[in-house]
Amino acid sequence: MPKKMLSKSKYLNGLQCLKYLWLLYNDPGKIPAFDASTLRIFDQGHQVGELAGQLFPDGITIPSNDFMGNIKLTKKLLAERKPLFEPGFYQDNLFSRLDILNPAGDDAWDIIEVKSSTSVKDVNLHDVSFQRHCAVKTGLKINRCFLAVVNNKYVKHGDINPFEYFTVHDITDKVNQAAQGIEERIEEMFKVIALPACPEMRLGEYCNSPYDCPVTLCSAGLPEGNIFDLYRGGKKCYQMFYDGILKVEDIPADYKLSEAQQIQKECAISGTPHIDKKAVREFLSRIKSPVYYLDFETINPVIPLFEGTRPYQRIPFQYSLHKVTGNETKHYSFLAEGQEDPRPALLRQLKKEIGTKGSILTYNQSFEEGVIREMAEVFPEYAEWAAAIYPRMLDLLQPFQSFSYYHPAQHGSASIKKVLPAVTGKGYSDLTIAEGDAASSAFLTVTFGETSEQERLQVRRDLEKYCGLDTEGMIWIVDELKKLSGEKNQTGVQQRLFEL
């Protein structure tokens, strides 16, 4: 039986998990499709790769949509001794396509791999080692190996300058180290691919390194409230799993846990929430009326879209703001229109709506505060206003992160996506857009991509619903905390009571 082809991407999959590799070839239906956020990451990687081509103006792009055509054209163009983009090499059932192959001296070549990350990672070294292995097998002489990554200090002024945008690292020596044992690893992968049944692989740290594995099959049998829900469990979770401990409530009494983990265990056993009423009341006492509940949504494009911005810089395109005064609630919102920098318009509107007195509640204050600080640095006319904002901010994450309140339905998480349904019984499950990455991806698609007007308007409605729920949900959470801690003053927005 002939061997199946092993490509670079599947080699990297096999390095992470041989079970994942087997499924890719033999039962791909068990591997979920990539979500929109992951596809957006891939798209950004393609954009960065295209930009890297400008480093070599005389380079030749080899079409990659025709597998054998790409390989044949690569062989032909090698004789021209010009930089080649997307050259493909196939030998002994091994295949790899390179980002850039650049002539070096009279008869050798340099490999330049392009990544949208900002630093050299171990997986990149194995990536390039496989590329070099495939090229050398076809008789090519490789001189040096380089990795071009994004310079996150680069600031856009006019057109993107690729020579400043990229930082190029010589990784030849590290690739040499990564390549040790590559023949044996490849042979093992071919054997695994040919197995009649899927190999058994127990859960381990490699499930999330270097990437989150998309295969859900391995964890499908874990019970509700399983050990991997343990707050900041890390390696401890895997060791307990190997010791046969499957649920948080089953952790032995003599097992060393942090205070937060102990609270989580006790709640898992009792099935009831934990609340430190004194600590919650202390937090609530710091909230001053009128109360503003604020949430930003941001994009962070790898290739800067606007003047004066850097790769991956957070650019807010939307906010939701709920103002609560006594029993009166008002909602304000901003969602950028057009393709210009949204920050000037956002700042003008936010300054008018957020007032000069009262608390500003956020969920994960460091994020919202950081976004405002970055904007104030770029638009100094707002620096004084921003400086007055920071002391008014309170972080609603705090009582949950400190475990002053914890409900077993949170499953060890203090994220608002877990806290809101646990505390109020309401959540994000009915929304089309239900998390931040999806919101960013959707906004970029309908603002800078080619979509119908109907789709654009629908996505904007979905964005308004999602961001609005973030801030309205905070009101509900605060109201419940007041009830649960014995506070008398409530907004009246959320009427649901919890049985403690």
C-alpha positions as CSV (number, residue, x, y, z in Angstrom):
1,M,0.0,0.0,0.0
2,P,1.6,3.3,-1.1
3,K,2.3,6.0,1.5
4,K,0.0,9.0,1.7
5,M,1.6,12.4,1.2
6,L,2.8,14.2,4.3
7,S,2.7,17.9,4.0
8,K,4.3,20.6,6.1
9,S,1.1,21.5,7.9
10,K,0.3,17.8,8.7
11,Y,3.9,17.2,9.9
12,L,3.4,20.0,12.4
13,N,0.0,18.5,13.4
14,G,1.8,15.2,13.9
15,L,4.4,16.8,16.1
16,Q,1.6,18.1,18.4
17,C,-0.5,14.9,18.4
18,L,-0.3,11.6,16.5
19,K,-4.0,11.0,17.1
20,Y,-4.8,14.3,15.4
21,L,-2.6,13.3,12.5
22,W,-4.4,10.0,12.1
23,L,-7.8,11.6,12.1
24,L,-6.8,14.1,9.5
25,Y,-6.1,11.3,7.1
26,N,-8.5,8.6,8.2
27,D,-11.5,10.2,9.8
28,P,-11.5,13.9,9.0
29,G,-15.2,14.2,9.8
30,K,-14.3,14.2,13.5
31,I,-12.4,17.4,13.2
32,P,-14.6,20.5,13.4
33,A,-14.4,23.2,10.7
34,F,-12.4,26.3,11.5
35,D,-14.5,29.1,13.0
36,A,-14.7,32.6,11.6
37,S,-12.1,34.0,14.0
38,T,-9.5,31.3,13.0
39,L,-10.2,31.9,9.3
40,R,-9.6,35.6,10.0
41,I,-6.2,34.8,11.4
42,F,-5.4,32.7,8.3
43,D,-6.4,35.6,6.2
44,Q,-4.2,38.0,8.0
45,G,-1.3,35.6,7.6
46,H,-1.9,35.6,3.8
47,Q,-1.9,39.4,3.8
48,V,1.4,39.5,5.7
49,G,2.8,37.0,3.2
50,E,1.9,39.1,0.3
51,L,3.4,42.2,1.9
52,A,6.7,40.3,2.4
53,G,6.9,39.8,-1.3
54,Q,7.7,43.5,-1.6
55,L,11.0,42.8,0.1
56,F,12.1,41.3,-3.3
57,P,10.7,43.4,-6.1
58,D,12.1,41.2,-8.8
59,G,10.6,38.0,-7.3
60,I,8.3,35.6,-9.2
61,T,5.1,34.3,-7.8
62,I,4.4,30.7,-8.6
63,P,0.6,30.0,-8.6
64,S,-0.3,27.5,-5.8
65,N,-3.8,26.5,-6.9
66,D,-2.4,23.8,-9.2
67,F,-0.4,21.2,-7.2
68,M,1.6,19.5,-9.9
69,G,1.8,22.7,-12.0
70,N,3.4,24.5,-9.0
71,I,6.0,21.8,-8.6
72,K,6.8,21.7,-12.3
73,L,7.0,25.5,-12.6
74,T,9.3,25.6,-9.5
75,K,11.8,23.3,-11.1
76,K,11.8,25.4,-14.3
77,L,12.1,28.7,-12.6
78,L,15.0,27.7,-10.3
79,A,17.3,28.1,-13.3
80,E,16.5,31.8,-13.5
81,R,18.1,32.4,-10.1
82,K,15.5,34.9,-9.0
83,P,13.5,35.1,-5.7
84,L,10.6,32.7,-5.9
85,F,7.3,33.1,-4.0
86,E,5.4,29.9,-3.1
87,P,7.8,27.4,-4.7
88,G,6.7,23.8,-4.1
89,F,8.9,20.7,-3.5
90,Y,7.7,17.1,-3.6
91,Q,9.8,14.0,-3.1
92,D,9.3,10.6,-1.4
93,N,5.7,11.5,-0.5
94,L,6.8,14.6,1.3
95,F,5.6,18.0,0.2
96,S,6.2,21.6,1.3
97,R,5.6,24.9,-0.2
98,L,8.0,27.7,0.9
99,D,7.1,31.4,1.4
100,I,10.2,32.8,-0.2
101,L,13.3,31.1,-1.8
102,N,16.1,33.6,-2.4
103,P,19.3,33.0,-4.4
104,A,22.4,32.8,-2.3
105,G,25.8,32.8,-4.1
106,D,26.1,30.9,-7.3
107,D,24.3,27.7,-6.6
108,A,22.6,27.9,-3.2
109,W,19.4,29.3,-1.8
110,D,18.1,30.9,1.4
111,I,14.7,30.0,2.8
112,I,12.7,33.0,4.2
113,E,9.6,31.9,6.1
114,V,7.1,34.7,6.8
115,K,4.9,34.7,10.0
116,S,2.3,37.2,11.2
117,S,3.6,36.7,14.8
118,T,6.1,39.1,16.4
119,S,8.7,36.7,17.7
120,V,10.4,33.4,16.8
121,K,8.6,30.3,18.2
122,D,9.7,26.7,18.5
123,V,7.0,25.6,16.1
124,N,8.5,27.9,13.5
125,L,11.8,26.1,13.7
126,H,10.2,22.7,13.0
127,D,8.2,24.4,10.3
128,V,11.3,25.6,8.5
129,S,13.2,22.3,9.2
130,F,10.6,20.4,7.3
131,Q,10.6,22.9,4.4
132,R,14.4,22.6,4.1
133,H,14.2,18.8,4.4
134,C,11.8,18.6,1.4
135,A,13.8,21.1,-0.7
136,V,17.1,19.3,0.0
137,K,15.5,15.9,-0.9
138,T,14.9,17.3,-4.4
139,G,18.6,18.2,-4.7
140,L,18.4,21.9,-3.8
141,K,21.3,23.4,-1.9
142,I,20.2,25.4,1.1
143,N,22.5,28.1,2.5
144,R,20.7,29.9,5.4
145,C,17.2,29.9,6.9
146,F,15.5,33.1,8.0
147,L,12.2,34.0,9.7
148,A,10.5,37.3,8.9
149,V,8.2,38.4,11.7
150,V,6.1,41.5,12.3
151,N,7.9,44.4,14.0
152,N,5.2,45.5,16.5
153,K,7.0,48.8,17.0
154,Y,6.5,49.8,13.4
155,V,4.2,52.9,13.0
156,K,2.3,53.4,9.8
157,H,3.0,56.7,8.0
158,G,1.6,56.6,4.5
159,D,2.1,53.3,2.6
160,I,3.4,50.3,4.6
161,N,7.1,50.1,4.3
162,P,7.9,46.4,4.3
163,F,11.6,46.9,5.1
164,E,10.6,48.5,8.4
165,Y,7.4,46.4,9.0
166,F,9.4,43.2,9.1
167,T,12.1,42.0,11.4
168,V,14.2,39.2,9.9
169,H,16.0,36.7,12.1
170,D,18.6,34.2,11.0
171,I,17.4,30.9,12.5
172,T,19.8,28.5,10.7
173,D,21.4,27.2,13.9
174,K,18.1,26.7,15.6
175,V,16.7,25.0,12.6
176,N,19.7,22.6,12.6
177,Q,18.8,21.7,16.2
178,A,15.1,21.2,15.4
179,A,16.0,19.0,12.4
180,Q,17.8,16.4,14.5
181,G,15.7,13.2,14.3
182,I,13.4,14.5,11.6
183,E,13.8,11.3,9.4
184,E,12.7,9.2,12.4
185,R,9.7,11.5,13.2
186,I,8.6,11.4,9.6
187,E,8.8,7.6,9.4
188,E,6.8,7.3,12.6
189,M,4.1,9.6,11.2
190,F,3.8,7.5,8.1
191,K,3.3,4.4,10.2
192,V,0.7,6.1,12.3
193,I,-1.2,7.3,9.2
194,A,-1.3,3.7,7.9
195,L,-2.7,2.2,11.2
196,P,-6.1,0.5,10.8
197,A,-7.3,2.1,14.0
198,C,-6.9,5.5,15.7
199,P,-4.0,5.5,18.2
200,E,-4.8,6.2,21.8
201,M,-3.5,9.4,23.1
202,R,-4.3,10.6,26.6
203,L,-5.0,14.3,27.3
204,G,-1.9,16.3,28.0
205,E,-0.4,19.8,27.8
206,Y,0.3,19.2,24.2
207,C,-3.5,19.5,23.6
208,N,-3.1,23.3,23.8
209,S,0.5,23.7,22.6
210,P,1.6,25.1,20.3
211,Y,-2.1,25.5,19.2
212,D,-5.4,24.6,20.7
213,C,-6.4,21.3,19.2
214,P,-9.7,21.5,17.4
215,V,-10.5,17.8,18.1
216,T,-13.2,17.5,20.7
217,L,-13.4,13.7,20.6
218,C,-10.7,13.3,23.3
219,S,-12.6,15.3,26.0
220,A,-16.1,14.3,25.0
221,G,-16.3,11.7,27.8
222,L,-15.3,14.0,30.6
223,P,-18.1,14.7,33.1
224,E,-19.7,18.0,33.9
225,G,-17.6,19.9,36.4
226,N,-14.5,18.0,35.3
227,I,-11.0,18.6,36.7
228,F,-10.0,20.8,33.8
229,D,-12.5,23.4,35.0
230,L,-10.3,24.0,38.1
231,Y,-9.4,27.7,38.4
232,R,-5.8,28.2,37.4
233,G,-5.2,24.4,37.6
234,G,-2.5,24.2,34.9
235,K,-0.3,21.1,35.2
236,K,-2.1,20.2,38.4
237,C,-5.2,19.3,36.4
238,Y,-3.4,16.8,34.2
239,Q,-1.7,15.1,37.1
240,M,-5.0,14.7,38.9
241,F,-6.5,13.3,35.7
242,Y,-3.7,10.8,35.4
243,D,-4.3,9.9,39.0
244,G,-7.9,9.0,38.1
245,I,-9.6,12.2,39.6
246,L,-12.2,13.3,37.1
247,K,-14.3,15.8,38.9
248,V,-13.5,18.9,41.0
249,E,-15.7,17.6,43.7
250,D,-13.7,14.4,43.9
251,I,-10.3,16.1,44.7
252,P,-9.0,14.4,47.8
253,A,-9.0,16.4,51.1
254,D,-5.3,16.2,51.4
255,Y,-4.6,17.6,48.0
256,K,-3.1,21.1,48.2
257,L,-5.4,23.7,46.7
258,S,-5.4,27.5,46.6
259,E,-8.1,29.4,48.5
260,A,-10.0,30.0,45.3
261,Q,-9.7,26.4,44.2
262,Q,-11.0,25.2,47.6
263,I,-14.0,27.5,47.3
264,Q,-14.7,26.0,43.8
265,K,-14.4,22.5,45.2
266,E,-16.8,23.2,48.0
267,C,-19.4,24.8,45.6
268,A,-19.1,21.8,43.3
269,I,-19.9,19.5,46.2
270,S,-22.8,21.5,47.6
271,G,-24.1,22.7,44.2
272,T,-24.7,26.2,45.8
273,P,-23.0,29.5,45.3
274,H,-20.4,31.0,47.7
275,I,-20.7,34.6,48.6
276,D,-18.6,36.7,51.0
277,K,-21.3,39.3,51.7
278,K,-18.9,41.6,53.5
279,A,-16.5,41.7,50.6
280,V,-19.3,42.1,48.1
281,R,-20.9,45.0,50.1
282,E,-17.5,46.7,50.3
283,F,-17.2,46.5,46.5
284,L,-20.7,47.8,46.0
285,S,-20.2,50.7,48.4
286,R,-17.6,52.1,46.0
287,I,-20.1,52.5,43.2
288,K,-21.3,56.1,43.0
289,S,-24.3,57.4,41.1
290,P,-24.9,58.0,38.3
291,V,-23.4,54.7,37.3
292,Y,-22.0,54.2,33.7
293,Y,-21.5,50.7,32.4
294,L,-18.9,50.7,29.6
295,D,-17.7,48.1,27.1
296,F,-15.5,48.5,24.0
297,E,-15.2,46.3,21.0
298,T,-11.9,46.5,19.2
299,I,-10.0,45.4,16.1
300,N,-6.3,44.8,16.1
301,P,-5.2,44.3,12.5
302,V,-1.8,42.9,11.9
303,I,-1.3,45.4,9.0
304,P,-2.2,48.8,10.4
305,L,-5.2,50.4,8.7
306,F,-4.9,53.9,10.0
307,E,-2.2,56.6,10.2
308,G,-0.1,56.5,13.3
309,T,-1.1,53.0,14.4
310,R,1.0,49.9,14.9
311,P,0.6,46.2,14.1
312,Y,-1.9,44.6,16.4
313,Q,-2.8,47.9,18.1
314,R,-6.2,47.9,19.6
315,I,-8.5,50.2,17.7
316,P,-12.0,50.6,19.3
317,F,-14.8,50.6,16.7
318,Q,-17.8,50.2,19.0
319,Y,-18.9,50.9,22.5
320,S,-22.0,50.3,24.6
321,L,-22.8,52.6,27.5
322,H,-25.6,52.2,30.0
323,K,-26.3,55.0,32.4
324,V,-28.2,54.2,35.6
325,T,-29.5,56.9,37.8
326,G,-31.8,55.5,40.5
327,N,-34.4,53.5,38.7
328,E,-33.8,55.2,35.4
329,T,-31.7,53.6,32.7
330,K,-30.5,55.1,29.5
331,H,-28.5,53.3,26.7
332,Y,-26.0,55.0,24.4
333,S,-24.0,53.3,21.7
334,F,-21.4,53.9,19.0
335,L,-20.7,51.8,16.0
336,A,-18.2,53.1,13.4
337,E,-19.4,53.8,9.9
338,G,-17.1,53.8,6.9
339,Q,-13.4,53.0,6.6
340,E,-11.8,55.9,8.3
341,D,-10.2,55.8,11.7
342,P,-13.1,55.4,14.1
343,R,-11.4,56.9,17.2
344,P,-11.9,60.6,16.7
345,A,-15.7,60.2,16.3
346,L,-15.8,57.7,19.1
347,L,-14.0,60.0,21.5
348,R,-16.2,63.0,20.7
349,Q,-19.4,61.0,21.4
350,L,-18.1,59.2,24.5
351,K,-16.9,62.4,26.1
352,K,-20.5,63.9,25.7
353,E,-22.3,60.8,27.0
354,I,-20.2,59.6,29.9
355,G,-20.5,62.7,32.0
356,T,-18.1,64.0,34.6
357,K,-19.4,62.4,37.8
358,G,-20.3,58.9,38.9
359,S,-18.7,55.5,38.7
360,I,-17.7,53.9,35.4
361,L,-18.0,50.1,35.6
362,T,-16.3,47.8,33.2
363,Y,-15.7,44.1,33.1
364,N,-11.9,43.6,33.1
365,Q,-11.0,47.3,33.7
366,S,-7.4,47.0,32.3
367,F,-8.8,46.5,28.8
368,E,-11.2,49.5,28.7
369,E,-8.7,51.7,30.6
370,G,-5.9,50.6,28.3
371,V,-8.0,51.5,25.2
372,I,-8.7,54.9,26.6
373,R,-5.0,55.5,27.5
374,E,-3.8,54.6,24.0
375,M,-6.4,56.9,22.4
376,A,-5.4,59.8,24.7
377,E,-1.7,59.3,23.7
378,V,-2.6,59.7,20.1
379,F,-5.2,62.4,20.6
380,P,-3.6,64.6,23.3
381,E,-6.6,67.0,23.3
382,Y,-8.4,64.2,25.3
383,A,-5.6,63.6,27.7
384,E,-7.0,65.8,30.5
385,W,-10.5,64.3,30.0
386,A,-9.0,60.7,30.1
387,A,-7.0,61.5,33.2
388,A,-10.3,62.3,35.0
389,I,-11.9,59.1,33.8
390,Y,-9.4,56.6,35.3
391,P,-10.2,57.3,39.0
392,R,-13.9,56.8,38.3
393,M,-13.4,53.3,36.9
394,L,-14.3,50.2,38.8
395,D,-13.8,46.6,37.7
396,L,-16.8,44.4,38.0
397,L,-14.5,41.4,37.4
398,Q,-13.0,41.9,40.8
399,P,-15.5,40.2,43.1
400,F,-15.6,37.2,40.8
401,Q,-11.9,37.0,40.2
402,S,-11.3,37.2,44.0
403,F,-14.0,34.5,44.5
404,S,-16.0,36.9,46.8
405,Y,-18.8,35.4,44.7
406,Y,-18.6,32.1,42.9
407,H,-21.3,29.9,41.5
408,P,-20.6,26.3,40.4
409,A,-22.1,27.1,37.0
410,Q,-19.1,29.3,36.3
411,H,-16.9,26.2,36.0
412,G,-13.9,28.0,37.4
413,S,-14.1,31.0,35.1
414,A,-14.6,34.6,36.0
415,S,-15.4,35.6,32.4
416,I,-18.6,37.6,32.0
417,K,-19.7,34.9,29.5
418,K,-19.8,32.5,32.4
419,V,-20.7,34.8,35.2
420,L,-23.8,36.4,33.6
421,P,-25.8,33.2,33.1
422,A,-24.6,31.8,36.4
423,V,-25.7,34.9,38.4
424,T,-28.8,36.0,36.4
425,G,-29.9,33.0,34.3
426,K,-29.4,35.1,31.1
427,G,-26.6,34.8,28.6
428,Y,-25.3,35.0,25.1
429,S,-26.5,31.7,23.6
430,D,-29.2,33.2,21.5
431,L,-27.0,35.8,19.9
432,T,-25.6,35.4,16.4
433,I,-22.4,37.2,17.5
434,A,-21.5,36.0,21.0
435,E,-17.9,36.8,21.7
436,G,-15.3,39.5,21.1
437,D,-13.2,37.8,18.4
438,A,-16.3,37.1,16.3
439,A,-17.4,40.7,16.7
440,S,-14.0,42.0,15.5
441,S,-14.0,39.6,12.6
442,A,-17.6,40.4,11.6
443,F,-16.9,44.2,11.7
444,L,-13.8,43.9,9.5
445,T,-15.6,41.7,7.0
446,V,-18.6,44.0,6.5
447,T,-16.5,47.2,6.7
448,F,-13.5,46.3,4.6
449,G,-14.6,43.3,2.7
450,E,-17.1,42.7,-0.1
451,T,-20.5,42.0,1.3
452,S,-24.1,42.9,0.4
453,E,-25.8,45.9,2.0
454,Q,-28.3,43.5,3.5
455,E,-25.5,41.5,5.2
456,R,-23.7,44.6,6.3
457,L,-26.9,45.9,8.0
458,Q,-27.6,42.6,9.7
459,V,-24.1,42.3,11.1
460,R,-24.3,45.8,12.5
461,R,-27.6,44.9,14.2
462,D,-26.0,41.8,15.6
463,L,-23.0,43.8,16.8
464,E,-25.3,46.3,18.6
465,K,-27.1,43.4,20.3
466,Y,-23.9,41.7,21.5
467,C,-22.1,44.8,22.8
468,G,-25.3,46.1,24.4
469,L,-25.7,42.8,26.3
470,D,-22.3,43.2,27.7
471,T,-23.2,46.4,29.5
472,E,-26.9,45.6,30.3
473,G,-25.7,42.3,31.7
474,M,-23.4,44.2,34.1
475,I,-26.4,46.0,35.4
476,W,-28.2,42.7,36.1
477,I,-25.1,41.3,37.8
478,V,-24.7,44.3,40.1
479,D,-28.4,44.2,40.9
480,E,-28.1,40.5,41.9
481,L,-25.0,41.2,44.0
482,K,-27.0,43.8,45.9
483,K,-29.8,41.4,46.6
484,L,-27.5,38.5,47.5
485,S,-25.3,40.7,49.8
486,G,-28.3,42.3,51.5
487,E,-28.0,45.7,49.8
488,K,-31.3,47.5,49.7
489,N,-30.8,49.9,46.8
490,Q,-31.3,48.2,43.6
491,T,-31.9,49.4,40.0
492,G,-35.0,47.3,39.5
493,V,-33.7,46.2,36.1
494,Q,-33.3,42.5,37.1
495,Q,-36.0,40.9,39.3
496,R,-34.7,37.4,39.5
497,L,-33.7,36.1,43.0
498,F,-31.3,33.3,43.7
499,E,-31.9,30.6,46.3
500,L,-28.8,30.4,48.5
